[in-house]
């Protein structure tokens, strides 16, 4: 019997006892400090398993691995089957020009950090590890980028990922991760996957969200430390709510139709023509007109104004709101 969580567990006696066939990582194991190192293992976070040709084959965030059914040892003897596979799982990817000539593409990968591939190299690299989510890239200079770890933990670079600043985020979890004492006004409700987007009209205007919708206009000078923070909270979705998708146009100006300032809050209802009664992942607005946004999903798309956010609540309520960056 085999069971997959972050690890892979194996039982050879019908579940009476189990061994860890593949640990979450090797750092805490005694073999890690030996000259020989630890036996070959797998990537963590298991998604699929099958038994075929006398082997257990697993699929996870790192690809595909196998080991013989006859092997019941703890830790190891796994074969990496990924040499010719292209199995990365991207949350986001953006591109920009490189100084001089060429193009660079940055992307956030499921549990494989932030990747970088350029037209100057045939080899993709991983300048930052761990979980990778949304990215922001300067379209005129792709050495300028922002990547993201869990709970809105951002890191920015202006030299193509050779060095990073990690005091960038307004979320409490991110500030603690960076070794700061979280600010009294930090965001307490960033989700594991926190939305982070650039404004479509200004590369220096960024938007993110947890319980609050946050905006910075400082671009790659954005920072958030104990003493000062570039981010401004422009809307509070309320305790127990968390933003799950964002889109921004016109430099964060926008607002509601017909020039009315403030926020537009659309609530879902179980009736025809309303938002679907399930979580919607992305939202998007066009910078073209005052009512040019769309929400994807099985329900008919409807026009949405200005700049948008979608928030999840314990009742799975969607909120689509427009904001003014000056408020």
C-alpha positions as CSV (number, residue, x, y, z in Angstrom):
1,X,0.0,0.0,0.0
2,X,1.1,3.5,-0.8
3,X,-0.2,6.9,0.4
4,X,0.9,10.3,-0.7
5,X,0.8,13.6,1.2
6,X,3.9,15.8,1.0
7,X,5.8,12.5,1.5
8,X,5.2,9.0,0.1
9,X,4.4,6.4,2.7
10,X,4.6,2.6,2.1
11,X,3.1,-0.4,3.9
12,X,4.1,-4.0,3.2
13,X,1.6,-5.5,5.7
14,X,-1.8,-4.1,4.8
15,X,-1.4,-0.9,6.7
16,X,-0.3,-2.2,10.1
17,X,3.0,-0.4,9.9
18,X,4.4,2.2,7.5
19,X,7.7,3.5,6.4
20,X,8.5,6.9,4.8
21,X,9.5,5.8,1.3
22,X,10.0,9.4,0.3
23,X,10.6,12.1,3.0
24,X,9.4,15.7,2.6
25,X,13.1,16.8,2.5
26,X,16.5,15.5,3.7
27,X,17.6,18.4,5.9
28,X,16.5,16.8,9.1
29,X,17.8,13.3,8.3
30,X,21.1,12.0,9.7
31,X,22.2,10.9,6.2
32,X,22.3,14.5,5.1
33,X,25.4,15.2,7.1
34,X,27.3,12.1,5.8
35,X,29.8,12.1,2.9
36,X,27.6,9.7,0.9
37,X,24.5,11.8,1.5
38,X,20.9,10.6,1.5
39,X,19.5,8.0,-1.0
40,X,17.7,9.3,-4.1
41,X,14.3,10.6,-3.2
42,X,11.4,12.5,-4.9
43,X,10.1,16.0,-5.0
44,X,7.5,16.6,-2.3
45,X,3.7,17.3,-2.7
46,X,2.3,14.2,-4.3
47,X,-0.6,14.3,-6.8
48,X,-0.9,10.9,-8.4
49,X,0.2,7.3,-8.1
50,X,0.0,4.1,-10.2
51,X,1.5,0.7,-10.2
52,X,2.9,-0.7,-13.4
53,X,5.7,-3.0,-14.6
54,X,6.7,-3.9,-11.1
55,X,7.1,-0.3,-10.0
56,X,5.3,2.4,-8.1
57,X,5.2,5.5,-10.2
58,X,4.3,8.9,-8.6
59,X,3.6,12.3,-10.0
60,X,4.2,15.4,-7.9
61,X,5.1,19.1,-8.0
62,X,8.5,18.1,-9.3
63,X,7.4,15.6,-12.0
64,X,7.5,11.8,-12.2
65,X,9.5,9.3,-10.2
66,X,9.5,5.5,-9.7
67,X,10.9,2.8,-7.5
68,X,10.6,-1.1,-7.6
69,X,7.7,-2.6,-5.6
70,X,10.3,-5.0,-4.2
71,X,12.0,-2.1,-2.4
72,X,10.5,-1.6,1.0
73,X,13.3,0.4,2.6
74,X,12.8,3.7,4.2
75,X,14.1,6.7,2.2
76,X,15.2,6.3,-1.3
77,X,16.0,4.2,-4.3
78,X,13.8,6.4,-6.4
79,X,14.5,7.0,-10.1
80,X,14.0,10.5,-11.5
81,X,12.1,10.2,-14.8
82,X,12.0,13.9,-15.7
83,X,15.0,14.2,-18.1
84,X,12.9,14.6,-21.2
85,X,9.6,15.8,-19.6
86,X,8.3,19.3,-19.5
87,X,6.0,19.1,-16.5
88,X,6.4,22.5,-14.8
89,X,3.2,24.0,-13.4
90,X,3.1,27.8,-13.8
91,X,0.9,30.1,-11.8
92,X,2.0,33.2,-13.8
93,X,4.6,34.3,-16.4
94,X,5.7,37.7,-17.8
95,X,8.3,38.8,-20.3
96,X,10.4,41.9,-20.9
97,X,13.3,43.2,-23.0
98,X,16.9,42.8,-21.9
99,X,19.3,45.7,-22.0
100,X,21.1,45.6,-25.3
101,X,19.1,42.9,-27.0
102,X,17.1,39.9,-26.2
103,X,14.1,38.9,-24.2
104,X,13.7,37.4,-20.7
105,X,10.7,35.4,-19.4
106,X,10.1,35.1,-15.6
107,X,7.5,32.7,-14.2
108,X,6.2,31.5,-10.8
109,X,6.2,27.7,-10.5
110,X,4.2,25.4,-8.2
111,X,6.8,24.5,-5.5
112,X,9.7,25.2,-7.9
113,X,10.3,28.8,-7.2
114,X,10.6,31.6,-9.8
115,X,12.1,30.6,-13.2
116,X,14.1,32.6,-15.7
117,X,14.7,31.8,-19.3
118,X,16.2,34.2,-21.8
119,X,16.8,34.3,-25.5
120,X,20.5,34.5,-24.7
121,X,20.6,31.0,-23.1
122,X,19.2,27.6,-23.8
123,X,19.2,26.8,-20.1
124,X,16.4,27.8,-17.8
125,X,17.5,28.8,-14.2
126,X,15.8,29.1,-10.9
127,X,17.0,32.3,-9.1
128,X,14.6,31.8,-6.2
129,X,13.3,28.5,-4.8
130,X,10.3,27.2,-2.8
131,X,6.8,28.0,-3.9
132,X,6.5,30.5,-6.8
133,X,3.4,32.4,-7.7
134,X,2.7,35.7,-9.4
135,X,5.5,37.8,-11.0
136,X,5.9,41.4,-12.2
137,X,8.4,42.2,-14.9
138,X,9.5,45.6,-16.3
139,X,8.7,45.2,-20.0
140,X,11.5,47.6,-20.9
141,X,14.1,46.1,-18.7
142,X,13.5,42.5,-17.6
143,X,16.3,42.6,-15.1
144,X,13.7,44.4,-12.9
145,X,11.3,41.8,-11.5
146,X,9.2,40.9,-8.5
147,X,8.6,37.3,-7.5
148,X,6.4,35.8,-4.8
149,X,6.5,33.1,-2.2
150,X,3.6,32.0,0.0
151,X,1.3,34.4,1.9
152,X,2.3,37.4,-0.2
153,X,6.0,37.1,0.6
154,X,7.6,39.1,-2.2
155,X,11.2,39.5,-3.3
156,X,12.4,42.1,-5.9
157,X,15.5,42.3,-8.1
158,X,17.0,44.9,-10.3
159,X,19.9,42.8,-11.6
160,X,18.2,39.8,-13.1
161,X,18.0,37.7,-10.0
162,X,21.6,37.9,-8.9
163,X,20.5,39.6,-5.7
164,X,17.1,40.3,-4.1
165,X,15.4,42.6,-1.6
166,X,13.0,40.7,0.6
167,X,11.5,43.6,2.6
168,X,8.8,44.3,0.0
169,X,5.4,43.0,1.1
170,X,2.6,44.6,3.3
171,X,1.5,41.2,4.6
172,X,2.1,40.2,8.2
173,X,3.3,36.7,7.2
174,X,5.8,38.1,4.7
175,X,7.2,40.6,7.1
176,X,7.8,37.8,9.7
177,X,9.3,35.6,7.0
178,X,11.8,38.4,6.2
179,X,12.8,38.6,9.8
180,X,10.9,41.9,10.6
181,X,8.6,42.5,13.5
182,X,5.3,42.7,11.6
183,X,4.0,46.3,11.3
184,X,0.8,47.1,13.3
185,X,-0.9,47.9,10.0
186,X,0.2,44.8,8.1
187,X,-2.3,42.6,6.3
188,X,-3.3,39.7,8.5
189,X,-5.2,37.6,5.9
190,X,-3.0,37.0,2.9
191,X,-3.8,33.6,1.3
192,X,-1.3,30.9,0.5
193,X,-1.6,32.1,-3.1
194,X,-1.8,35.9,-2.9
195,X,-2.6,37.9,-6.0
196,X,0.0,40.4,-7.2
197,X,-0.4,42.3,-10.4
198,X,1.0,45.4,-12.2
199,X,-1.2,48.1,-13.4
200,X,-1.8,47.9,-17.1
201,X,-1.1,51.6,-17.6
202,X,1.9,52.0,-15.3
203,X,4.8,49.6,-14.7
204,X,5.5,51.3,-11.4
205,X,2.0,50.8,-10.0
206,X,1.5,47.4,-8.3
207,X,-1.5,45.9,-6.6
208,X,-1.8,43.1,-4.1
209,X,-4.5,41.9,-1.7
210,X,-5.2,40.0,1.5
211,X,-8.0,41.4,3.8
212,X,-7.1,44.7,2.3
213,X,-6.4,45.8,-1.3
214,X,-2.9,47.5,-1.4
215,X,-1.4,49.8,-4.0
216,X,2.2,51.1,-4.4
217,X,3.4,53.6,-7.0
218,X,7.1,53.2,-6.1
219,X,7.9,50.5,-8.6
220,X,11.2,48.8,-7.9
221,X,11.8,51.2,-5.1
222,X,8.9,49.6,-3.2
223,X,9.8,48.5,0.3
224,X,7.9,47.8,3.5
225,X,10.0,47.8,6.7
226,X,9.5,48.5,10.4
227,X,9.9,52.2,9.8
228,X,8.1,52.9,6.5
229,X,6.0,51.2,3.9
230,X,5.3,52.0,0.3
231,X,2.0,50.2,0.2
232,X,-1.2,52.0,0.9
233,X,-4.4,50.1,1.9
234,X,-7.1,51.4,-0.4
235,X,-10.0,49.1,0.6
236,X,-10.9,46.8,3.5
237,X,-12.8,43.7,2.4
238,X,-13.6,42.9,6.1
239,X,-12.5,40.5,8.7
240,X,-12.6,36.9,7.5
241,X,-12.4,37.9,3.9
242,X,-9.4,37.6,1.6
243,X,-8.8,38.8,-1.9
244,X,-8.1,36.1,-4.5
245,X,-7.8,37.9,-7.8
246,X,-7.0,41.4,-9.0
247,X,-6.8,43.5,-12.1
248,X,-5.8,47.1,-12.5
249,X,-5.8,49.6,-15.3
250,X,-5.3,53.4,-15.9
251,X,-2.6,53.7,-13.2
252,X,-4.8,52.7,-10.4
253,X,-7.1,55.6,-11.1
254,X,-10.3,54.1,-12.6
255,X,-13.1,54.1,-10.2
256,X,-16.8,53.4,-10.8
257,X,-18.7,54.2,-14.0
258,X,-19.9,57.8,-14.8
259,X,-17.0,59.3,-12.7
260,X,-18.4,58.2,-9.3
261,X,-15.6,57.6,-6.8
262,X,-15.4,54.6,-4.4
263,X,-16.0,50.9,-4.8
264,X,-18.4,48.7,-6.6
265,X,-19.3,45.5,-4.7
266,X,-21.1,42.8,-6.6
267,X,-22.5,40.0,-4.5
268,X,-23.4,36.6,-5.8
269,X,-26.9,35.4,-5.8
270,X,-28.5,32.0,-6.7
271,X,-30.4,33.5,-9.6
272,X,-30.0,33.7,-13.4
273,X,-27.6,36.3,-14.5
274,X,-25.7,36.6,-11.2
275,X,-22.1,35.6,-10.6
276,X,-21.6,31.8,-10.4
277,X,-21.8,30.4,-6.9
278,X,-18.2,29.2,-6.8
279,X,-14.8,30.7,-6.6
280,X,-13.5,32.4,-9.7
281,X,-9.8,32.5,-10.1
282,X,-8.9,35.5,-12.4
283,X,-10.5,38.8,-13.1
284,X,-9.4,41.2,-15.8
285,X,-10.2,44.7,-16.9
286,X,-9.3,46.4,-20.2
287,X,-7.7,49.9,-20.0
288,X,-10.0,50.9,-22.9
289,X,-13.3,52.0,-21.5
290,X,-15.1,52.8,-18.3
291,X,-16.9,49.4,-18.4
292,X,-14.5,47.1,-20.0
293,X,-13.9,44.4,-17.5
294,X,-14.9,40.7,-17.6
295,X,-15.1,37.9,-15.2
296,X,-14.6,34.4,-16.6
297,X,-16.7,31.4,-15.7
298,X,-19.8,29.5,-16.5
299,X,-22.1,32.5,-15.8
300,X,-22.5,35.0,-18.6
301,X,-19.8,37.6,-18.6
302,X,-20.9,41.1,-17.6
303,X,-19.2,44.5,-17.9
304,X,-17.2,45.5,-14.9
305,X,-15.8,49.0,-14.3
306,X,-12.4,50.4,-13.5
307,X,-10.0,48.3,-11.4
308,X,-11.2,45.1,-10.0
309,X,-10.6,42.7,-7.1
310,X,-12.3,39.5,-6.3
311,X,-12.5,38.5,-2.6
312,X,-13.4,35.2,-1.0
313,X,-15.3,35.0,2.2
314,X,-16.4,32.0,4.4
315,X,-19.6,31.9,2.4
316,X,-17.6,32.0,-0.9
317,X,-18.8,35.4,-1.8
318,X,-17.2,37.3,-4.7
319,X,-16.5,41.0,-4.5
320,X,-15.5,43.0,-7.5
321,X,-14.4,46.5,-6.5
322,X,-12.9,49.5,-8.2
323,X,-10.5,51.8,-6.4
324,X,-8.7,55.1,-6.8
325,X,-5.0,55.0,-6.0
326,X,-5.2,58.4,-4.3
327,X,-7.7,57.2,-1.6
